[in-house]
Amino acid sequence: MAMSDKEPNEAANTGNWLQDTLRPFNFISTMRERKRIRQVCVDTLEHYRQIKAEIPQASNEELYARVIEKRSGGADRCAVLAIMRRAKESFATWPVERPLTLRDIVQYIVATDCLRNDIAVTGVRSQAVDLVLAIAADVIPENL
């Protein structure tokens, strides 16, 4: 009887030990992901400002298209328009429809490119998207 009393406690202690050991690595992974997301946001904002300086009379839609082209290394027009449409569907139509913004574009790019592997892991999607939204809101001005 004493033997069966120890087995659940030992199993619980082993599980706690393993979780405690792995927790710092999750922290490191999260910090690395935050840095990568922030860098994509900063780089994209820099692209936007460069293009805006080159073509000050361009509409926001045209500026966003050029930013996507530059970020992607020269995506064709159909691919650029598809990204813009998906960004609008993902971020600019719910809960209230509004014009597409640079922040929407950046959030879509980061969520699809940088987090593609992490989203496949159970339970990471909502945390990862929340992380993207928070960092993009911190880096990308709302009015662009």
FIKOLZA-1660 file (N, C-alpha, C; in steps of 0.1 Angstrom, whole numbers, plus 5000, padded with zeros to 4 digits):
% residues 144
   i   px   py   pz ch aa at
   1 5008 4988 5000  A  M  N
   1 5000 5000 5000  A  M CA
   1 5009 5013 5000  A  M  C
   2 5019 5012 5007  A  A  N
   2 5028 5024 5008  A  A CA
   2 5035 5026 4994  A  A  C
   3 5037 5015 4987  A  M  N
   3 5043 5017 4974  A  M CA
   3 5033 5024 4964  A  M  C
   4 5020 5021 4965  A  S  N
   4 5011 5028 4955  A  S CA
   4 5009 5042 4959  A  S  C
   5 5011 5046 4972  A  D  N
   5 5009 5060 4976  A  D CA
   5 5021 5068 4971  A  D  C
   6 5033 5063 4969  A  K  N
   6 5044 5070 4965  A  K CA
   6 5044 5072 4949  A  K  C
   7 5039 5063 4942  A  E  N
   7 5039 5063 4928  A  E CA
   7 5033 5076 4922  A  E  C
   8 5020 5080 4926  A  P  N
   8 5014 5092 4920  A  P CA
   8 5022 5104 4924  A  P  C
   9 5028 5105 4936  A  N  N
   9 5035 5116 4941  A  N CA
   9 5048 5117 4933  A  N  C
  10 5055 5106 4930  A  E  N
  10 5067 5106 4922  A  E CA
  10 5064 5111 4908  A  E  C
  11 5053 5106 4902  A  A  N
  11 5050 5110 4889  A  A CA
  11 5047 5125 4888  A  A  C
  12 5040 5130 4898  A  A  N
  12 5037 5144 4899  A  A CA
  12 5050 5152 4900  A  A  C
  13 5059 5148 4909  A  N  N
  13 5072 5155 4911  A  N CA
  13 5080 5155 4898  A  N  C
  14 5080 5143 4891  A  T  N
  14 5087 5142 4878  A  T CA
  14 5082 5152 4868  A  T  C
  15 5068 5153 4867  A  G  N
  15 5062 5162 4858  A  G CA
  15 5065 5176 4861  A  G  C
  16 5065 5180 4874  A  N  N
  16 5068 5193 4878  A  N CA
  16 5083 5197 4875  A  N  C
  17 5091 5187 4878  A  W  N
  17 5106 5189 4875  A  W CA
  17 5108 5192 4860  A  W  C
  18 5102 5184 4852  A  L  N
  18 5103 5186 4838  A  L CA
  18 5098 5199 4833  A  L  C
  19 5086 5203 4838  A  Q  N
  19 5081 5216 4834  A  Q CA
  19 5089 5227 4839  A  Q  C
  20 5094 5226 4851  A  D  N
  20 5103 5236 4857  A  D CA
  20 5116 5238 4849  A  D  C
  21 5121 5227 4844  A  T  N
  21 5133 5227 4836  A  T CA
  21 5131 5233 4823  A  T  C
  22 5120 5230 4816  A  L  N
  22 5118 5235 4803  A  L CA
  22 5112 5249 4802  A  L  C
  23 5107 5254 4813  A  R  N
  23 5101 5267 4813  A  R CA
  23 5110 5278 4808  A  R  C
  24 5123 5279 4813  A  P  N
  24 5132 5289 4808  A  P CA
  24 5135 5289 4793  A  P  C
  25 5134 5277 4787  A  F  N
  25 5136 5276 4773  A  F CA
  25 5125 5282 4765  A  F  C
  26 5113 5281 4771  A  N  N
  26 5101 5287 4764  A  N CA
  26 5102 5302 4765  A  N  C
  27 5107 5307 4776  A  F  N
  27 5110 5321 4778  A  F CA
  27 5120 5326 4767  A  F  C
  28 5130 5319 4765  A  I  N
  28 5140 5323 4755  A  I CA
  28 5134 5323 4742  A  I  C
  29 5126 5313 4739  A  S  N
  29 5120 5312 4726  A  S CA
  29 5110 5323 4724  A  S  C
  30 5103 5327 4734  A  T  N
  30 5094 5338 4733  A  T CA
  30 5101 5351 4731  A  T  C
  31 5112 5353 4738  A  M  N
  31 5120 5365 4736  A  M CA
  31 5126 5366 4722  A  M  C
  32 5130 5355 4716  A  R  N
  32 5135 5355 4703  A  R CA
  32 5124 5358 4693  A  R  C
  33 5113 5352 4695  A  E  N
  33 5101 5355 4686  A  E CA
  33 5097 5370 4687  A  E  C
  34 5097 5376 4699  A  R  N
  34 5094 5390 4700  A  R CA
  34 5104 5398 4692  A  R  C
  35 5116 5395 4694  A  K  N
  35 5127 5403 4687  A  K CA
  35 5125 5402 4671  A  K  C
  36 5122 5390 4667  A  R  N
  36 5120 5388 4652  A  R CA
  36 5107 5396 4647  A  R  C
  37 5097 5395 4655  A  I  N
  37 5084 5403 4651  A  I CA
  37 5087 5418 4651  A  I  C
  38 5094 5423 4661  A  R  N
  38 5097 5437 4662  A  R CA
  38 5106 5441 4650  A  R  C
  39 5115 5433 4646  A  Q  N
  39 5124 5436 4635  A  Q CA
  39 5116 5437 4622  A  Q  C
  40 5107 5428 4620  A  V  N
  40 5099 5428 4608  A  V CA
  40 5091 5441 4608  A  V  C
  41 5085 5445 4619  A  C  N
  41 5077 5457 4620  A  C CA
  41 5086 5469 4617  A  C  C
  42 5098 5470 4623  A  V  N
  42 5107 5481 4621  A  V CA
  42 5111 5482 4606  A  V  C
  43 5115 5471 4601  A  D  N
  43 5119 5470 4587  A  D CA
  43 5108 5475 4577  A  D  C
  44 5096 5470 4580  A  T  N
  44 5085 5474 4571  A  T CA
  44 5081 5488 4572  A  T  C
  45 5082 5494 4584  A  L  N
  45 5080 5508 4586  A  L CA
  45 5090 5516 4579  A  L  C
  46 5103 5512 4579  A  E  N
  46 5113 5518 4572  A  E CA
  46 5111 5518 4557  A  E  C
  47 5107 5506 4552  A  H  N
  47 5103 5505 4538  A  H CA
  47 5092 5515 4534  A  H  C
  48 5082 5516 4543  A  Y  N
  48 5071 5525 4540  A  Y CA
  48 5076 5540 4539  A  Y  C
  49 5084 5544 4549  A  R  N
  49 5089 5557 4549  A  R CA
  49 5098 5561 4537  A  R  C
  50 5106 5551 4533  A  Q  N
  50 5114 5553 4521  A  Q CA
  50 5105 5555 4508  A  Q  C
  51 5096 5546 4507  A  I  N
  51 5087 5547 4495  A  I CA
  51 5078 5560 4496  A  I  C
  52 5074 5563 4507  A  K  N
  52 5066 5576 4509  A  K CA
  52 5074 5588 4505  A  K  C
  53 5087 5588 4508  A  A  N
  53 5096 5599 4505  A  A CA
  53 5099 5599 4490  A  A  C
  54 5099 5587 4483  A  E  N
  54 5101 5587 4469  A  E CA
  54 5089 5591 4461  A  E  C
  55 5077 5587 4466  A  I  N
  55 5065 5589 4459  A  I CA
  55 5055 5596 4469  A  I  C
  56 5057 5608 4472  A  P  N
  56 5048 5615 4482  A  P CA
  56 5033 5616 4478  A  P  C
  57 5031 5616 4465  A  Q  N
  57 5017 5618 4460  A  Q CA
  57 5009 5605 4459  A  Q  C
  58 5015 5594 4462  A  A  N
  58 5009 5581 4460  A  A CA
  58 4998 5579 4471  A  A  C
  59 4988 5572 4467  A  S  N
  59 4977 5568 4477  A  S CA
  59 4982 5558 4487  A  S  C
  60 4975 5557 4498  A  N  N
  60 4979 5547 4508  A  N CA
  60 4979 5533 4502  A  N  C
  61 4969 5529 4494  A  E  N
  61 4968 5516 4488  A  E CA
  61 4981 5513 4479  A  E  C
  62 4985 5523 4471  A  E  N
  62 4997 5522 4463  A  E CA
  62 5010 5521 4472  A  E  C
  63 5010 5528 4482  A  L  N
  63 5022 5527 4491  A  L CA
  63 5023 5514 4498  A  L  C
  64 5011 5509 4502  A  Y  N
  64 5011 5495 4508  A  Y CA
  64 5015 5485 4498  A  Y  C
  65 5010 5486 4486  A  A  N
  65 5014 5476 4475  A  A CA
  65 5029 5476 4473  A  A  C
  66 5035 5488 4473  A  R  N
  66 5049 5489 4471  A  R CA
  66 5057 5484 4483  A  R  C
  67 5052 5486 4495  A  V  N
  67 5059 5480 4507  A  V CA
  67 5059 5465 4506  A  V  C
  68 5047 5459 4502  A  I  N
  68 5046 5445 4501  A  I CA
  68 5056 5440 4490  A  I  C
  69 5056 5446 4479  A  E  N
  69 5066 5443 4468  A  E CA
  69 5080 5443 4473  A  E  C
  70 5084 5453 4480  A  K  N
  70 5097 5455 4485  A  K CA
  70 5100 5444 4496  A  K  C
  71 5091 5442 4505  A  R  N
  71 5093 5432 4515  A  R CA
  71 5095 5418 4510  A  R  C
  72 5087 5415 4499  A  S  N
  72 5087 5401 4494  A  S CA
  72 5098 5399 4484  A  S  C
  73 5105 5409 4480  A  G  N
  73 5116 5408 4470  A  G CA
  73 5111 5408 4456  A  G  C
  74 5099 5415 4454  A  G  N
  74 5094 5417 4440  A  G CA
  74 5083 5408 4437  A  G  C
  75 5073 5406 4446  A  A  N
  75 5061 5398 4443  A  A CA
  75 5053 5404 4431  A  A  C
  76 5047 5396 4423  A  D  N
  76 5039 5401 4412  A  D CA
  76 5026 5408 4417  A  D  C
  77 5020 5416 4409  A  R  N
  77 5009 5424 4412  A  R CA
  77 4997 5416 4418  A  R  C
  78 4995 5404 4412  A  C  N
  78 4984 5395 4417  A  C CA
  78 4986 5391 4432  A  C  C
  79 4999 5387 4434  A  A  N
  79 5002 5383 4448  A  A CA
  79 5001 5394 4458  A  A  C
  80 5005 5406 4454  A  V  N
  80 5005 5418 4462  A  V CA
  80 4990 5421 4466  A  V  C
  81 4982 5421 4455  A  L  N
  81 4967 5424 4457  A  L CA
  81 4961 5413 4466  A  L  C
  82 4965 5401 4465  A  A  N
  82 4960 5390 4473  A  A CA
  82 4964 5392 4488  A  A  C
  83 4976 5396 4490  A  I  N
  83 4980 5399 4504  A  I CA
  83 4972 5411 4510  A  I  C
  84 4970 5421 4502  A  M  N
  84 4963 5433 4507  A  M CA
  84 4948 5429 4510  A  M  C
  85 4942 5420 4501  A  R  N
  85 4928 5416 4503  A  R CA
  85 4928 5408 4516  A  R  C
  86 4937 5398 4518  A  R  N
  86 4937 5390 4530  A  R CA
  86 4939 5398 4542  A  R  C
  87 4948 5408 4542  A  A  N
  87 4951 5416 4553  A  A CA
  87 4938 5424 4557  A  A  C
  88 4931 5429 4547  A  K  N
  88 4919 5436 4549  A  K CA
  88 4908 5427 4555  A  K  C
  89 4907 5415 4550  A  E  N
  89 4897 5406 4555  A  E CA
  89 4900 5402 4569  A  E  C
  90 4913 5400 4572  A  S  N
  90 4917 5396 4585  A  S CA
  90 4917 5407 4596  A  S  C
  91 4920 5419 4592  A  F  N
  91 4921 5429 4602  A  F CA
  91 4912 5442 4601  A  F  C
  92 4908 5445 4588  A  A  N
  92 4901 5458 4586  A  A CA
  92 4886 5456 4584  A  A  C
  93 4881 5444 4585  A  T  N
  93 4866 5443 4583  A  T CA
  93 4859 5438 4595  A  T  C
  94 4866 5434 4605  A  W  N
  94 4859 5429 4617  A  W CA
  94 4866 5436 4629  A  W  C
  95 4859 5440 4639  A  P  N
  95 4845 5440 4641  A  P CA
  95 4837 5451 4633  A  P  C
  96 4845 5462 4629  A  V  N
  96 4839 5473 4621  A  V CA
  96 4847 5475 4609  A  V  C
  97 4840 5476 4598  A  E  N
  97 4848 5478 4585  A  E CA
  97 4854 5492 4585  A  E  C
  98 4867 5492 4581  A  R  N
  98 4874 5505 4580  A  R CA
  98 4884 5504 4569  A  R  C
  99 4891 5515 4566  A  P  N
  99 4901 5514 4556  A  P CA
  99 4913 5506 4560  A  P  C
 100 4920 5500 4551  A  L  N
 100 4932 5492 4554  A  L CA
 100 4943 5501 4558  A  L  C
 101 4951 5497 4568  A  T  N
 101 4962 5505 4573  A  T CA
 101 4975 5497 4571  A  T  C
 102 4986 5504 4573  A  L  N
 102 4999 5498 4572  A  L CA
 102 5000 5487 4584  A  L  C
 103 4995 5491 4595  A  R  N
 103 4995 5481 4606  A  R CA
 103 4988 5468 4603  A  R  C
 104 4977 5469 4596  A  D  N
 104 4970 5457 4591  A  D CA
 104 4979 5448 4582  A  D  C
 105 4986 5455 4573  A  I  N
 105 4995 5448 4564  A  I CA
 105 5006 5441 4572  A  I  C
 106 5012 5449 4581  A  V  N
 106 5023 5443 4589  A  V CA
 106 5019 5431 4597  A  V  C
 107 5007 5433 4604  A  Q  N
 107 5002 5422 4612  A  Q CA
 107 5000 5409 4603  A  Q  C
 108 4994 5411 4591  A  Y  N
 108 4992 5400 4583  A  Y CA
 108 5005 5393 4579  A  Y  C
 109 5015 5402 4574  A  I  N
 109 5028 5396 4570  A  I CA
 109 5034 5389 4581  A  I  C
 110 5035 5394 4593  A  V  N
 110 5041 5388 4604  A  V CA
 110 5034 5375 4608  A  V  C
 111 5021 5376 4609  A  A  N
 111 5013 5364 4613  A  A CA
 111 5015 5352 4603  A  A  C
 112 5016 5355 4590  A  T  N
 112 5017 5345 4580  A  T CA
 112 5031 5340 4578  A  T  C
 113 5041 5349 4578  A  D  N
 113 5054 5346 4575  A  D CA
 113 5062 5341 4587  A  D  C
 114 5063 5350 4597  A  C  N
 114 5072 5347 4609  A  C CA
 114 5067 5337 4618  A  C  C
 115 5053 5336 4619  A  L  N
 115 5048 5326 4629  A  L CA
 115 5042 5314 4623  A  L  C
 116 5044 5311 4610  A  R  N
 116 5039 5300 4603  A  R CA
 116 5041 5287 4611  A  R  C
 117 5053 5284 4615  A  N  N
 117 5057 5272 4622  A  N CA
 117 5050 5272 4636  A  N  C
 118 5051 5283 4643  A  D  N
 118 5046 5283 4657  A  D CA
 118 5031 5281 4657  A  D  C
 119 5023 5286 4647  A  I  N
 119 5009 5285 4647  A  I CA
 119 5004 5270 4647  A  I  C
 120 5013 5262 4641  A  A  N
 120 5009 5248 4640  A  A CA
 120 5009 5241 4653  A  A  C
 121 5016 5246 4663  A  V  N
 121 5016 5240 4676  A  V CA
 121 5003 5243 4684  A  V  C
 122 4998 5233 4690  A  T  N
 122 4985 5235 4697  A  T CA
 122 4986 5246 4708  A  T  C
 123 4977 5255 4708  A  G  N
 123 4976 5265 4719  A  G CA
 123 4985 5277 4716  A  G  C
 124 4993 5277 4706  A  V  N
 124 5002 5288 4703  A  V CA
 124 4995 5299 4695  A  V  C
 125 4986 5296 4687  A  R  N
 125 4980 5305 4678  A  R CA
 125 4975 5318 4684  A  R  C
 126 4966 5317 4695  A  S  N
 126 4961 5329 4701  A  S CA
 126 4972 5337 4708  A  S  C
 127 4981 5330 4714  A  Q  N
 127 4992 5337 4721  A  Q CA
 127 5001 5344 4710  A  Q  C
 128 5004 5337 4699  A  A  N
 128 5012 5343 4689  A  A CA
 128 5006 5355 4682  A  A  C
 129 4993 5354 4679  A  V  N
 129 4986 5365 4673  A  V CA
 129 4985 5377 4682  A  V  C
 130 4982 5374 4695  A  D  N
 130 4982 5385 4705  A  D CA
 130 4996 5392 4706  A  D  C
 131 5006 5384 4705  A  L  N
 131 5020 5390 4705  A  L CA
 131 5022 5399 4693  A  L  C
 132 5018 5394 4681  A  V  N
 132 5020 5402 4669  A  V CA
 132 5012 5415 4670  A  V  C
 133 4999 5414 4675  A  L  N
 133 4991 5426 4676  A  L CA
 133 4997 5436 4685  A  L  C
 134 5002 5432 4696  A  A  N
 134 5008 5441 4706  A  A CA
 134 5021 5447 4701  A  A  C
 135 5029 5440 4695  A  I  N
 135 5042 5445 4690  A  I CA
 135 5040 5455 4678  A  I  C
 136 5031 5451 4669  A  A  N
 136 5028 5459 4657  A  A CA
 136 5022 5472 4662  A  A  C
 137 5013 5472 4672  A  A  N
 137 5007 5484 4677  A  A CA
 137 5017 5493 4684  A  A  C
 138 5027 5487 4689  A  D  N
 138 5038 5495 4696  A  D CA
 138 5047 5502 4686  A  D  C
 139 5050 5495 4674  A  V  N
 139 5060 5500 4664  A  V CA
 139 5053 5508 4653  A  V  C
 140 5042 5503 4648  A  I  N
 140 5036 5510 4636  A  I CA
 140 5025 5520 4641  A  I  C
 141 5027 5533 4637  A  P  N
 141 5017 5543 4640  A  P CA
 141 5003 5539 4634  A  P  C
 142 4993 5542 4642  A  E  N
 142 4979 5539 4638  A  E CA
 142 4975 5546 4626  A  E  C
 143 4980 5558 4623  A  N  N
 143 4975 5566 4612  A  N CA
 143 4981 5563 4599  A  N  C
 144 4990 5554 4598  A  L  N
 144 4996 5551 4585  A  L CA
 144 4989 5540 4577  A  L  C
% end
